[in-house]
Amino acid sequence: MKGNDAGTPLPSPGQGRDGEGSGVKPGQKAIAQALREWPLWEVFVRSKQGIEHKHCGSLHASDAQHALQMARDVYTRRQEGVSIWVVPSASITASEPNDKAEFFDPAADKVYRHPSFYAIPDEVGHM
C-alpha cells in the first residue's frame, strides 16, 4: 500500500478503506452484474439551441423506456435538452476507418455536388 502526505497508508485499487476486500457491498455486486447483463444503449440529446441530436454517451438499461428515463437523469440534469433518442448499440451499423477511401473519396470527383454551382436567391438569407 502507498501512503498519503500524512503517512497514512492508502488502500490499493479494488480494496476497501480497511485495505481488505473490494469495498463493494453484496447488494451492489448484484446490481453491477445486472447492469452488465442489460443491453447497451447509445444516447443522443437535442439541446435547446441545436437543431440536431448529438451523441452524449452510452448506458445499460433493461428496455427502451428504462433507457429514456436513465438518459434523462444522466445526460440532461440541467434541463438543457428538449429531445432524447436512445438506440440499442447492437442496432447501429458503422463504417470501418479502413474503408474510408471507398466511402468518402469517390465524392471528390463529383464537383457538381458542391454548392458553388448553384445560385442562391437573396431571399434565402442565412445560407
C-alpha positions in Angstrom: 0.0 0.0 0.0 1.1 3.5 -0.7 0.9 6.3 1.8 -0.6 9.8 1.6 1.1 13.0 2.8 0.1 12.4 6.4 1.9 9.0 6.3 -1.4 7.0 6.5 -1.4 4.0 4.2 -4.0 4.2 1.4 -5.8 1.1 0.1 -4.7 -0.1 -3.3 -7.3 -0.1 -6.1 -10.0 -2.7 -5.5 -9.6 -2.7 -1.7 -11.9 -1.1 0.9 -10.9 1.5 3.4 -9.5 -1.1 5.7 -7.4 -2.5 2.9 -9.4 -5.7 2.8 -12.0 -6.9 0.3 -13.4 -5.0 -2.7 -15.2 -2.2 -0.8 -18.4 -3.3 -2.6 -21.4 -4.5 -0.6 -23.0 -7.8 -1.7 -26.2 -6.0 -2.9 -24.1 -3.7 -5.0 -22.4 -6.7 -6.7 -25.8 -8.0 -7.8 -26.7 -4.6 -9.2 -23.4 -4.3 -11.1 -24.0 -7.8 -12.5 -27.5 -6.9 -13.7 -26.1 -3.7 -15.3 -23.6 -5.7 -17.3 -26.3 -8.1 -18.5 -28.6 -5.3 -19.7 -28.2 -4.3 -23.3 -26.1 -1.2 -24.1 -27.9 1.9 -25.4 -26.5 4.9 -27.2 -27.9 8.3 -26.1 -28.5 11.3 -28.4 -29.8 14.6 -27.0 -31.0 17.7 -28.8 -30.2 20.9 -26.9 -32.5 24.0 -26.8 -30.1 25.8 -29.1 -29.5 23.0 -31.5 -31.4 21.6 -34.4 -29.8 18.2 -34.4 -29.3 15.4 -31.9 -25.8 14.9 -30.7 -24.3 11.7 -29.2 -23.8 12.1 -25.5 -22.8 8.7 -24.3 -23.9 5.1 -23.6 -25.7 3.4 -20.8 -27.0 0.0 -19.9 -30.8 -0.4 -19.4 -33.4 -3.2 -19.4 -35.6 -1.7 -22.2 -36.2 1.4 -24.3 -38.4 3.2 -21.7 -35.9 2.5 -18.9 -33.1 3.8 -21.2 -35.0 7.0 -21.8 -35.5 7.6 -18.1 -31.9 6.9 -17.3 -30.7 9.1 -20.2 -32.8 11.9 -18.9 -31.4 11.5 -15.4 -27.8 11.2 -16.5 -27.5 13.4 -19.6 -30.0 16.3 -19.0 -29.5 17.2 -15.4 -29.6 20.9 -16.0 -32.7 20.8 -18.3 -30.6 21.6 -21.3 -32.3 19.0 -23.5 -35.5 19.2 -25.5 -35.5 15.7 -27.0 -33.7 12.4 -26.3 -33.1 9.5 -28.6 -32.0 6.1 -27.3 -30.8 3.4 -29.7 -29.7 -0.1 -28.9 -26.0 -0.2 -29.7 -26.4 -3.5 -31.4 -28.7 -1.8 -34.0 -26.0 0.6 -35.1 -24.1 -0.3 -38.2 -21.0 1.8 -38.9 -18.3 2.0 -41.5 -14.8 0.9 -40.6 -12.0 3.5 -40.6 -10.1 1.3 -43.0 -13.0 1.7 -45.5 -12.6 5.5 -45.6 -11.3 5.6 -49.2 -14.2 3.7 -50.7 -16.9 5.5 -48.7 -15.7 9.1 -48.9 -13.1 9.6 -51.7 -15.4 9.0 -54.7 -17.3 12.1 -53.8 -14.3 14.3 -54.6 -14.7 13.7 -58.4 -18.3 14.8 -58.4 -17.8 18.6 -58.3 -21.3 19.2 -59.5 -22.4 18.3 -55.9 -20.7 21.3 -54.4 -23.0 24.2 -53.7 -20.8 26.6 -55.7 -22.6 25.5 -58.8 -26.0 26.8 -57.7 -27.2 30.4 -57.4 -28.9 31.0 -54.1 -31.6 33.7 -54.1 -31.0 36.7 -51.7 -34.3 35.9 -50.0 -32.9 32.7 -48.6 -30.6 34.8 -46.3 -28.8 32.5 -43.9 -27.2 30.2 -46.5 
